[in-house]
Amino acid sequence: MARRRKRLPEGAFTARIESLAHDGRGVARIDGKAVFIDGALPGETVEFVYTWRRRSHDEGRVVRVLEASPQRVEPRCPHAEVCGGCSLQHLDPVAQIEAKQALLLENLARLGKVEPARVLPPLQGPVWGYRRKARLGARWVAKKGKVLVGFREKRDRRIADLSRCEVLDPAVGQRIAALSHLVGSLGIADAVPQIEVAVGDAAAALVFRVLREPTREDRERLVAFGKETGLRILLQPGGPETVTPLWPEAPPDLCYRLPEAGGIELHFLPTDFTQVNAAINRAMVARALELLALDGSERVLDLFCGLGNFTLPIARQAREVTGVEGEPGLVARARENAERNGLGNLRFHVANLMDEEELEQAPWLRETFDRILLDPPRSGAKEVTPRLGDLGAARILYVSCHPATLARDAGILVHELGYRLEAAGVMDMFPHTAHVESMALFLRD
């Protein structure tokens, strides 16, 4: 039997905001119960309405700010209050990164029971038009008489009604309305649920997920849009392996360069994982090389190596690098990128780093390394981290996209494997969102 939703209190209520939650909402306490309030900042007094009631906490949204924080700013995007793509446009960017740094340190202390010997200065870059990768939803909405293209609404599965996006690369972000019109003009307008965005240094691509075969007229419209905008157009009728170019007919040559790493150039496919923020990625790779402190004699293990974002720059400065990644397609691209860049001191393994049985058989876990770099997904590196102690590395650099799993794995490295947390700091990979990307350096004598 379905559980009945609790009836919401009617009218507006006043609250004093105590802190910022991990998802960017303000936290108040009313009669001892936590209330998470969209659009509220620490130190503010706000009027809000309830949007959800739960046993453990309640939720709400601001309807009026009675006493504003000095860190409150006017959102640049007209859709900021509705669109779920951003949650912090109303907070000054400097304050955003300070809040993320505080959240990282709090997670390390509370979950990992560790504290860095020094806090690294945050890596910061452009806060608008930075996002090079995204999956935009698309949906025909009869009541509005058009196709909506964009991110989902905050805490809702509906697509937000957007005209533009200020955080997406302008090649796409300033064409949201045009994309809406384009999809709406297709005979399969109700069968295009997603558009994947991929931007390189010199080209951008759109992958249209299609649930029915486009008509000849549909293809002509898509090609015309590509020619008019310069955007590469691809179709995806099934899984990632079905992605095929429509215009131009040749696969798009997407790539990005890392000038700080000797001009290394990495090529990728539109559906490959790449870092969303090019400026921060360049700074992140440069900092990683600095913290690894390579002198050319080291053997380095790069776990979750992807298409070689760290592996290739490290290979320019180390004696030998072993990259391990679970996605065979990314490993193939990593090998191709190594060859393009004239690097012969790399080897790659395809391995699921979250599979205990597969790790038991991994040959590279029976070797020794001087340095280890980990760049895991949000779930962290729980399965492989306990196995790193026997590899002999004096330095382990952990690049994280989720502070809670970093803190958990940091606890293993420090309390079980004998490493000390030398340094940690955040990177503003996703300005205006609650995503916290960070880097932590562990040392062992």
C-alpha positions in Angstrom: 0.0 0.0 0.0 1.4 3.4 -1.0 2.4 5.7 1.9 0.3 8.8 2.0 2.1 12.1 1.6 2.0 14.3 4.7 -0.3 17.3 4.4 1.7 20.5 4.0 1.2 23.4 6.4 -0.5 26.3 4.6 0.9 29.8 4.3 4.4 31.2 4.6 6.7 30.7 7.6 9.7 32.6 8.9 13.1 30.9 9.5 16.7 31.8 10.3 19.2 29.9 8.2 22.0 28.3 10.1 24.1 26.6 7.5 24.4 25.4 3.9 23.5 21.7 3.1 25.7 19.6 0.8 23.2 20.1 -2.0 23.2 23.9 -1.8 20.0 24.4 0.3 19.9 26.5 3.4 19.3 24.6 6.7 17.0 26.0 9.4 15.7 24.3 12.5 12.0 24.7 13.5 10.9 23.0 16.7 14.1 21.0 16.6 13.5 19.6 13.1 15.8 20.4 10.2 14.2 22.2 7.2 16.1 22.3 3.9 15.1 25.5 2.1 15.8 26.1 -1.6 17.2 29.6 -2.3 18.2 30.4 1.3 21.8 31.2 2.5 23.4 31.0 5.9 22.7 34.0 8.2 19.6 35.0 6.3 16.1 35.4 7.7 13.6 34.2 5.1 9.9 33.6 4.5 9.3 30.1 3.0 6.6 27.7 2.1 6.8 24.0 2.8 7.2 21.7 -0.3 7.6 18.3 1.4 7.4 16.8 4.9 9.3 13.8 6.0 9.8 12.0 9.3 13.5 13.0 9.5 13.3 16.5 8.0 11.1 18.9 6.0 11.7 20.8 2.8 10.7 24.2 1.5 11.5 27.1 -0.8 12.1 30.8 -0.3 9.3 33.2 -1.2 10.8 36.3 0.3 14.2 37.2 1.8 13.7 39.4 4.9 17.3 39.8 5.9 19.8 39.0 3.1 23.3 37.7 3.4 26.0 40.1 2.2 27.1 37.2 0.0 23.8 37.1 -1.9 24.0 38.1 -5.5 21.5 38.4 -8.3 21.5 35.2 -10.5 22.7 35.9 -14.0 20.3 33.2 -15.5 16.6 34.1 -15.6 15.9 30.4 -15.1 18.0 30.0 -11.9 15.1 29.6 -9.5 13.5 26.7 -11.6 16.3 24.9 -13.4 18.0 22.1 -11.6 21.3 22.6 -13.5 22.4 25.1 -10.9 21.7 25.5 -7.3 24.0 28.3 -6.1 23.7 31.2 -8.6 22.4 33.4 -5.8 25.7 33.0 -3.8 28.8 34.9 -4.7 31.3 32.7 -6.5 34.0 33.3 -4.0 31.7 32.3 -1.2 30.7 29.2 -3.2 34.2 27.9 -3.3 34.8 28.8 0.4 31.7 26.8 1.3 32.9 23.8 -0.7 36.3 24.0 1.0 34.6 24.0 4.4 32.5 21.0 3.3 35.5 19.0 2.2 37.4 19.6 5.5 34.2 18.8 7.5 33.8 15.5 5.6 37.4 14.6 6.1 37.2 15.2 9.8 33.8 13.7 10.5 33.8 10.7 8.2 37.5 9.9 7.7 38.8 11.2 11.1 41.6 12.9 9.3 42.9 16.4 8.9 45.3 17.7 6.2 48.6 19.1 7.3 48.0 22.0 4.8 45.0 23.2 2.9 45.7 23.8 -0.8 44.5 27.1 -2.3 41.3 26.5 -4.4 41.7 26.1 -8.1 39.3 28.6 -9.8 38.5 29.6 -13.3 35.7 31.0 -15.4 32.3 30.7 -13.8 30.1 31.2 -16.9 30.1 29.3 -20.2 32.5 26.8 -18.8 30.5 23.5 -19.1 31.6 21.4 -22.1 29.7 18.2 -21.3 26.1 17.8 -20.5 23.0 15.6 -21.2 20.0 17.8 -21.9 16.5 16.4 -21.7 14.0 17.0 -24.5 10.3 16.6 -24.3 7.2 17.6 -26.3 4.8 19.4 -23.9 1.4 19.8 -25.5 0.2 22.4 -22.9 3.1 24.7 -24.0 2.8 23.7 -27.6 6.6 23.2 -27.9 9.5 20.9 -27.1 11.4 21.8 -23.9 15.1 21.3 -24.1 17.3 21.6 -21.0 18.0 20.3 -17.5 15.3 19.0 -15.2 13.6 21.3 -12.8 14.8 21.4 -9.2 13.7 18.3 -7.4 11.4 17.4 -10.2 11.6 15.1 -13.3 10.0 17.7 -15.6 12.2 19.5 -18.1 12.7 23.1 -17.2 11.4 25.7 -19.8 14.7 27.3 -20.8 15.6 29.8 -23.5 19.3 29.7 -22.8 21.9 28.3 -20.3 24.6 30.5 -18.9 26.9 27.7 -17.7 27.0 25.7 -20.9 29.6 26.5 -23.5 28.0 29.4 -25.5 28.1 27.3 -28.7 25.2 25.4 -27.2 24.1 27.4 -24.1 23.0 30.3 -26.2 21.1 28.1 -28.6 18.7 26.3 -26.2 15.7 28.1 -27.8 16.9 27.2 -31.3 17.3 23.6 -30.2 13.8 23.6 -28.9 12.5 24.9 -32.2 14.6 22.4 -34.1 13.4 19.3 -32.3 9.8 20.7 -32.3 10.0 20.9 -36.1 10.9 17.2 -36.5 8.4 14.5 -37.4 9.8 12.5 -34.5 9.6 15.5 -32.0 8.0 13.1 -29.4 10.8 10.6 -29.9 13.9 12.7 -29.0 14.3 12.3 -25.3 17.9 13.5 -24.9 20.6 15.6 -26.5 24.2 14.9 -25.4 26.6 17.9 -25.6 30.3 17.4 -26.1 32.6 20.4 -26.8 36.3 20.3 -27.6 38.8 23.1 -28.1 37.9 23.6 -31.8 34.6 21.9 -32.4 31.3 21.0 -30.6 29.0 18.0 -31.2 25.3 17.2 -30.4 24.2 13.6 -30.1 20.5 13.3 -30.6 18.9 10.2 -29.0 16.2 9.0 -31.3 13.6 6.4 -30.4 12.2 6.2 -34.0 13.9 6.5 -37.3 14.1 10.1 -38.5 12.4 10.9 -41.8 14.3 12.2 -44.7 12.9 15.7 -43.9 14.0 15.3 -40.3 17.6 14.5 -41.4 17.6 17.5 -43.8 16.5 19.8 -40.9 19.2 18.4 -38.6 21.9 18.8 -41.3 20.8 22.3 -42.0 21.0 23.2 -38.3 24.5 21.7 -38.2 25.6 23.7 -41.3 24.1 26.9 -39.9 25.7 26.7 -36.5 28.9 24.6 -37.2 27.8 22.1 -34.6 28.5 18.4 -35.5 25.3 16.4 -35.5 25.1 12.7 -34.6 22.2 10.3 -34.0 21.9 7.6 -31.4 19.1 5.1 -32.0 20.3 2.6 -29.3 23.2 2.2 -26.9 26.4 4.2 -27.1 27.8 1.8 -29.8 25.0 3.0 -32.1 26.1 6.6 -32.3 26.7 7.6 -35.9 27.6 10.9 -37.5 24.9 12.7 -39.6 26.8 15.9 -40.5 29.5 15.9 -41.4 29.5 12.2 -42.4 32.9 11.6 -40.9 33.2 11.1 -37.1 33.8 14.5 -35.3 37.4 15.1 -34.4 37.0 16.4 -30.8 40.1 17.1 -28.8 41.5 19.3 -26.1 45.1 20.4 -25.4 47.0 20.6 -22.1 49.6 23.4 -22.7 50.9 23.1 -19.1 51.7 19.4 -19.8 53.9 19.9 -22.8 51.1 20.5 -25.2 49.6 17.1 -25.0 46.5 16.7 -27.1 43.7 14.2 -26.2 41.1 13.1 -28.7 37.7 11.8 -27.6 34.3 10.7 -28.8 31.2 12.7 -28.0 30.0 10.1 -25.6 33.3 9.6 -23.8 33.8 10.9 -20.3 35.9 14.1 -20.2 36.2 16.8 -17.6 33.5 19.4 -18.0 35.6 22.5 -17.3 38.6 22.9 -19.6 40.3 25.7 -17.6 40.0 23.9 -14.3 41.1 20.6 -15.9 44.3 22.2 -17.2 45.0 23.7 -13.7 44.2 20.4 -12.1 46.6 18.4 -14.3 49.3 21.0 -13.6 48.8 20.7 -9.8 48.7 16.9 -10.0 52.2 17.0 -11.6 53.4 19.4 -9.0 52.2 17.3 -6.1 53.4 14.0 -7.6 56.9 15.5 -7.6 58.3 13.5 -10.4 62.0 13.4 -11.4 61.9 11.0 -14.3 62.9 7.9 -12.4 59.4 6.8 -11.1 57.0 4.0 -12.0 53.5 5.4 -11.6 50.1 3.7 -11.4 47.1 5.7 -12.7 43.8 4.1 -11.6 40.5 5.0 -13.3 42.7 6.5 -16.0 39.9 7.1 -18.6 41.3 8.3 -22.0 44.6 9.4 -20.4 43.9 12.8 -18.9 46.5 12.3 -16.2 48.3 9.3 -17.7 49.8 11.1 -20.7 51.1 14.2 -18.8 52.6 11.9 -16.2 54.3 9.9 -18.8 56.1 13.1 -20.0 57.8 13.3 -16.6 58.0 9.7 -15.3 60.0 6.6 -16.3 56.9 4.4 -16.8 53.2 4.7 -16.3 50.6 2.0 -16.0 47.0 3.1 -16.6 44.0 1.0 -15.5 40.4 1.7 -16.6 37.2 -0.4 -16.7 35.8 1.0 -19.9 37.5 -0.8 -22.9 36.6 2.1 -25.3 38.3 4.6 -23.1 41.4 2.4 -22.9 41.4 2.2 -26.7 41.3 6.0 -26.9 44.1 6.2 -24.3 46.4 4.0 -26.3 45.6 6.0 -29.5 46.3 9.3 -27.6 49.6 7.9 -26.3 50.6 7.0 -29.9 49.5 10.4 -31.3 51.6 12.2 -28.7 54.7 10.0 -29.3 54.7 8.4 -25.8 56.0 4.9 -25.6 56.5 4.5 -21.8 52.9 3.7 -21.1 50.9 0.4 -20.8 47.2 0.1 -20.1 44.9 -2.6 -18.6 41.2 -3.0 -18.8 39.9 -3.9 -15.3 36.8 -3.2 -13.2 38.3 -1.5 -10.2 35.1 -2.1 -8.2 35.1 -5.9 -8.7 36.8 -7.7 -5.8 37.2 -10.9 -7.8 38.8 -9.2 -10.7 41.1 -7.3 -8.4 42.3 -10.6 -6.9 43.6 -11.6 -10.4 45.1 -8.1 -11.4 48.8 -8.6 -12.3 49.6 -4.9 -11.7 48.6 -5.3 -8.1 51.5 -7.6 -7.7 54.0 -5.0 -8.8 55.6 -2.0 -7.0 55.2 1.7 -7.9 56.7 4.9 -6.7 53.6 7.0 -7.2 49.8 6.3 -7.4 47.1 8.5 -8.8 43.4 7.7 -8.3 40.6 9.5 -10.1 37.5 7.5 -9.3 33.8 8.2 -9.9 31.4 9.5 -7.2 31.3 6.1 -5.5 35.0 6.4 -4.7 37.7 3.6 -4.6 36.6 1.5 -1.7 37.5 -1.8 -3.3 41.0 -1.0 -4.5 42.1 1.4 -1.8 42.9 -1.3 0.8 45.1 -3.0 -1.7 47.4 -0.1 -2.3 49.5 -0.4 0.9 51.6 -3.3 -0.5 52.6 -1.4 -3.7 55.3 0.6 -2.1 54.2 4.1 -3.3 55.6 7.0 -1.2 52.9 9.3 -2.6 49.3 8.7 -3.4 47.3 11.5 -5.1 43.5 11.1 -4.9 41.4 13.2 -7.2 37.8 13.2 -6.0 34.3 14.3 -7.2 32.5 13.5 -4.0 33.9 14.5 -0.6 32.2 11.8 1.4 33.7 8.9 -0.5 37.1 10.7 -0.5 36.8 11.0 3.3 35.9 7.3 3.7 38.9 6.2 1.5 41.2 8.7 3.3 40.4 7.0 6.5 41.6 3.7 5.1 44.8 5.2 3.7 45.6 6.9 7.0 44.3 4.6 9.7 44.9 1.2 8.0 47.7 1.7 5.5 50.0 4.2 7.4 49.8 7.2 5.1 49.4 10.7 6.4 47.2 13.3 4.7 49.7 16.0 3.7 47.4 18.3 1.7 43.9 18.7 0.4 41.9 21.3 -1.4 39.0 21.9 -3.7 38.7 22.8 -7.4 35.8 24.8 -8.8 35.0 22.4 -11.6 31.3 23.1 -11.4 30.6 26.7 -10.4 27.1 27.5 -9.3 26.4 23.9 -8.4 26.8 21.9 -5.2 29.3 19.6 -6.8 32.6 19.5 -4.8 35.7 18.4 -6.7 38.9 18.0 -4.7 42.4 16.7 -4.6 44.2 15.1 -1.6 47.9 14.1 -1.3 48.9 11.2 1.0 52.6 10.5 2.0 54.3 7.6 3.6 57.9 7.3 4.6 
